[in-house]
């Protein structure tokens, strides 16, 4: 029997029943570390800021991973990658919830009136909250049952909102870093998201013969 080619090996690994649990475990590791660091006072002099920032960073990283699935699936001819996309997408929402709870709890002591005022007063909070609202809609419609109810085309149109979420997330991240004049990370994420979204634009143009 001839040896498997790299693409076939990757496909076989992704189709293995252990693939999803392994990816799930890897995606949960950052949260486990944040929880451990919080409980053992290892988040530095300002633990609230560290937790809010770290959870936001992992939300953006998970979002980059989700957006990377389709290009990697097509470029490497590995359709099995698609089976990980929903789980990765839900992890984006999970880390966003952690980010939101960290801000609401540590910064605002869960005072809903103060949170509402803060959203209205500070644009970067409004942008982040808008991304949360959109991602809530995407997470709520991620099940097979909802896909059947909406129909494939309408579901796809709805889930293209993830591109808007990516833009809002990057803008939120930029404003959070602007106060400290730290733009290096912003440029890295902007380059990654620009590449992933740009690939989609180029593919769409080629596909439609424009």
Secondary structure, 3 states (H helix, E strand, C coil): CCCCCHHHHHHHHHHCCHHHHHHHHHHHHHHHHHHHHHHCCCCCCCHHHHHHHHHHHHHHHHHHHHHHHHHHHHHCCCHHHHHHHHHHHHHHHHHHHHHHHHHHHHHCCCCHHHHHHHHHHCHHHHHHHHHHHHHHHHHHCCCHHHHHHHCHHHHHHHHCHHHHHHHHHHHHHHHHHHCCCCCHHHHHHHHHHHHHHHHHHHHHHHHCCC
